[in-house]
Amino acid sequence: MTEPSNEPTPDPSEYQLGESVGYLISRVKSTLSNLITQRSMAELGITSQQGSILFMVASGKCLLAAELAREYGIDASAVTRLIDRLEKRGLLTRVRSNEDRRVVRLALTPEGHAIAARMPGIFNGVLDSLLNGFTPEEVGFLKSMLRRVLVNSGEQTGVSRDAASHPDSKP
């Protein structure tokens, strides 16, 4: 147990939420996700998370449920429910490995591939709208800074720590 502090308790109303980088990143992520869901629901009948999962499987980045859970920072049971929904819709299947029967890979159906192929257009369309007025240099700098945040967190980004620390590195 910790001993009570003699320091006054900070007043939460004095905290400048709009100046918090964490809050701003969270709001941008939420806005991005909501806008992608609006478009993907209207055009494809799926949520942004479902479309993103189909894209990750199609790209080969995540072929196992555990990889999806790590990528999205959600628990295995939530991933299982998402996969169940996509499988029920006929967009992906579970395929047991011949080499190791304990391993179950995810594979897209032809309809799942067709949807995954349309997701980059939706992602780019929404991002183009949100980044309207940004110069290519500003977009490159933003990507560089976000990669540095990920590197600092210990996350693997495919970018070395040295490359991530230079704003002029290729986006």
C-alpha positions as CSV (number, residue, x, y, z in Angstrom):
1,M,0.0,0.0,0.0
2,T,1.2,3.5,-0.8
3,E,1.2,6.3,1.7
4,P,-1.1,9.2,1.1
5,S,0.6,12.2,-0.5
6,N,0.5,15.7,1.0
7,E,0.4,17.2,-2.5
8,P,-2.9,18.6,-3.6
9,T,-5.0,16.4,-6.0
10,P,-4.8,17.9,-9.5
11,D,-8.1,19.2,-10.9
12,P,-9.1,17.3,-14.0
13,S,-10.9,20.3,-15.4
14,E,-7.5,22.1,-15.6
15,Y,-6.1,19.4,-17.9
16,Q,-5.9,20.7,-21.5
17,L,-7.3,17.6,-23.3
18,G,-7.0,19.3,-26.7
19,E,-3.3,19.7,-26.2
20,S,-2.7,16.0,-25.4
21,V,-0.9,14.2,-28.2
22,G,-2.5,10.9,-27.0
23,Y,-6.0,12.4,-27.1
24,L,-5.4,13.8,-30.6
25,I,-4.0,10.5,-32.0
26,S,-7.0,8.7,-30.4
27,R,-9.5,11.2,-32.0
28,V,-7.9,10.9,-35.4
29,K,-7.9,7.1,-35.2
30,S,-11.6,7.2,-34.2
31,T,-12.5,9.7,-37.0
32,L,-10.6,7.7,-39.6
33,S,-12.2,4.5,-38.6
34,N,-15.7,6.0,-38.5
35,L,-15.3,7.6,-42.0
36,I,-13.9,4.3,-43.5
37,T,-16.8,2.4,-41.9
38,Q,-19.3,4.9,-43.4
39,R,-17.8,4.3,-46.9
40,S,-17.2,0.6,-46.6
41,M,-20.7,0.0,-45.3
42,A,-22.3,2.1,-48.1
43,E,-20.1,0.5,-50.8
44,L,-19.4,-3.0,-49.5
45,G,-21.7,-3.7,-46.5
46,I,-18.8,-4.3,-44.1
47,T,-17.2,-2.3,-41.3
48,S,-13.8,-0.7,-41.5
49,Q,-12.4,-3.4,-39.1
50,Q,-13.8,-6.2,-41.2
51,G,-12.5,-4.7,-44.4
52,S,-9.1,-4.1,-42.8
53,I,-8.9,-7.7,-41.6
54,L,-9.8,-8.9,-45.2
55,F,-7.0,-6.6,-46.5
56,M,-4.5,-7.9,-43.9
57,V,-5.2,-11.5,-44.9
58,A,-5.1,-10.7,-48.6
59,S,-1.8,-8.9,-48.2
60,G,-0.3,-11.9,-46.3
61,K,0.6,-9.7,-43.3
62,C,-1.8,-11.6,-41.0
63,L,-2.7,-15.2,-41.8
64,L,-3.4,-16.4,-38.3
65,A,-6.0,-15.2,-35.8
66,A,-3.2,-14.6,-33.3
67,E,-1.4,-12.3,-35.8
68,L,-4.6,-10.3,-36.2
69,A,-5.0,-10.0,-32.4
70,R,-1.5,-8.6,-32.1
71,E,-1.9,-6.2,-35.1
72,Y,-5.1,-4.7,-33.8
73,G,-4.4,-5.0,-30.1
74,I,-7.5,-6.9,-29.3
75,D,-8.0,-10.2,-27.5
76,A,-8.2,-13.5,-29.2
77,S,-11.9,-14.0,-28.5
78,A,-12.8,-10.7,-30.2
79,V,-10.8,-11.8,-33.2
80,T,-12.5,-15.1,-33.2
81,R,-15.9,-13.4,-33.3
82,L,-14.8,-11.1,-36.2
83,I,-13.5,-14.2,-38.1
84,D,-16.8,-16.0,-37.4
85,R,-18.8,-13.2,-38.9
86,L,-16.6,-12.9,-42.0
87,E,-16.7,-16.7,-42.4
88,K,-20.5,-16.7,-42.0
89,R,-20.7,-14.1,-44.8
90,G,-18.6,-16.3,-47.0
91,L,-15.7,-13.8,-47.2
92,L,-13.0,-16.0,-45.6
93,T,-12.4,-19.6,-44.5
94,R,-10.2,-21.3,-41.9
95,V,-7.8,-23.8,-43.4
96,R,-6.0,-26.3,-41.1
97,S,-2.3,-26.7,-41.9
98,N,-1.2,-30.1,-43.4
99,E,2.2,-29.7,-41.7
100,D,0.9,-28.9,-38.2
101,R,-2.7,-29.7,-37.6
102,R,-2.8,-27.3,-34.6
103,V,-2.2,-24.3,-37.0
104,V,-5.3,-22.8,-38.6
105,R,-4.6,-20.3,-41.4
106,L,-7.1,-17.8,-42.7
107,A,-7.8,-17.7,-46.5
108,L,-10.1,-15.4,-48.4
109,T,-12.9,-16.6,-50.7
110,P,-13.1,-15.0,-54.1
111,E,-15.7,-12.5,-52.7
112,G,-13.4,-11.8,-49.8
113,H,-10.5,-11.1,-52.3
114,A,-12.8,-8.8,-54.3
115,I,-13.6,-6.8,-51.2
116,A,-10.0,-6.7,-50.0
117,A,-9.0,-5.4,-53.4
118,R,-11.4,-2.4,-53.0
119,M,-10.2,-1.5,-49.5
120,P,-7.1,0.5,-50.5
121,G,-9.3,2.8,-52.6
122,I,-11.5,3.4,-49.6
123,F,-8.5,3.9,-47.3
124,N,-6.9,6.3,-49.7
125,G,-10.1,8.2,-50.4
126,V,-10.8,8.9,-46.8
127,L,-7.1,9.8,-46.1
128,D,-7.0,12.2,-49.1
129,S,-10.0,13.9,-47.6
130,L,-8.6,14.2,-44.1
131,L,-5.1,15.3,-45.4
132,N,-6.6,17.9,-47.7
133,G,-4.3,20.9,-47.8
134,F,-1.3,19.1,-46.5
135,T,1.8,19.2,-48.8
136,P,3.5,15.9,-49.8
137,E,6.4,17.0,-47.5
138,E,4.0,17.4,-44.6
139,V,2.5,14.0,-45.2
140,G,5.9,12.5,-45.4
141,F,6.9,14.2,-42.1
142,L,3.7,13.0,-40.4
143,K,4.4,9.4,-41.4
144,S,8.0,9.7,-40.3
145,M,6.9,11.0,-36.8
146,L,4.3,8.3,-36.5
147,R,6.9,5.6,-37.4
148,R,9.2,7.1,-34.7
149,V,6.4,6.8,-32.1
150,L,6.0,3.1,-33.1
151,V,9.7,2.5,-33.0
152,N,9.9,4.1,-29.5
153,S,7.1,1.8,-28.4
154,G,9.2,-1.2,-29.4
155,E,6.8,-2.1,-32.2
156,Q,8.2,-3.5,-35.4
157,T,7.4,-1.2,-38.3
158,G,9.7,-2.4,-41.0
159,V,11.7,0.8,-40.6
160,S,14.9,0.9,-38.7
161,R,15.3,3.3,-35.7
162,D,17.9,5.3,-37.7
163,A,15.6,5.7,-40.7
164,A,12.6,6.6,-38.5
165,S,14.5,9.4,-36.8
166,H,15.2,11.3,-40.0
167,P,12.3,13.4,-41.4
168,D,13.7,13.2,-44.9
169,S,13.6,9.4,-45.0
170,K,11.3,7.9,-47.6
171,P,7.7,7.7,-46.5
